[in-house]
Amino acid sequence: MAFKKGISGNPKGRPRGISNKATEELRLQIAKVLDTSFNVNQVTELITELDPKDKLQIYLSLLSYITPKLRSVENKIEVENFSIADLLKK
């Protein structure tokens, strides 16, 4: 390992609000394919002909490309040094 534990070669990391370059490139490529391959009116017409279940599936699939994914967060609380009386206090 080249770096000591807890110390990286880029301690400040990527600034907040700056998107991942690979993700941004993927979004641009998808937009480029959609712009050159499909007419928006044709796509809209095809989608309107689908069953509601299929429309929802398309919507959810596309939504994942424009919204950030939520991460689950785990909280651990150590209660070894507390008595039940301490825990019940307000």
N, C-alpha and C positions, 0 to 999 in steps of 0.2 A: 504494500500500500504506500503510495507516494506521499500522502498527507497524514498528519496526525489526526487522531479521532476528534471529531467536532470542528475541524478546520478544513475548509475546502480551498481550491484554487480560485474560486470566485465567491468571496464571502458575502458580497452584497447581493448576488444573484440577479435574476431578471427583474427589472423594475415593475412595480404594480401597474396593471392596465395594459402592458405590452403583451400581445398574444404570442403564442408559440408559433415559430416560423413554419413548422411542418403543418400545423393546423391551418394557418392562414393560406399556405400554398394549396392545400387540399380544397379549401373553400373557393379559392380563385379558379382552380381547375374544374370543379363541379359547375361553377357559374359559367365558365367558358363553354363547357360541353352543352349546358342547357341553352345558352344564348345562341350557339351555332347550330345545334341539332334540332331544336324545337321552336316552333312558333308558340308564343304564350297562349294565343287563342286556341290552337290545336290542343295543347295540354289541358287547358281549362275545360274544353269540350269533352275530352276523354275522361277527365276526372268526374265531371257532372253525370256521366253515363254509368258510373260505378255504383255498387251497392254502398249504403252508408257505412258498413263495417270496413270495406276496402278504402273508402275515402278517409276514414279515421286512421287507418293504418298508414296511408301515405302521409297524412298530416303529421302523425307522430314520428315517422321516419325522418321527415324533413326538419322537424322541430329540433331534433337532436344535433343538427349541424349549426344551429344559430343560437342555442341557449347553452349556458354552462351546465355541466353535470354537477349535481349535489353529492357531496361525500358524507358518509355516515361518520359520526363522531362518537367516540367512546370515552366516557368519563369514569374514572376510578376514584373512589374515596376510601381512604384508609381509616378504619374505625377501631383499630386495635386498642388504642389508648383511652377510649371513652367507655364510660359505664352506660347502662341503659338509661339511668336517670339523666346523665349528661345529654344523651341523644334526644330525650323527650322534652328537655328544656326549650323554651322559645327564645 
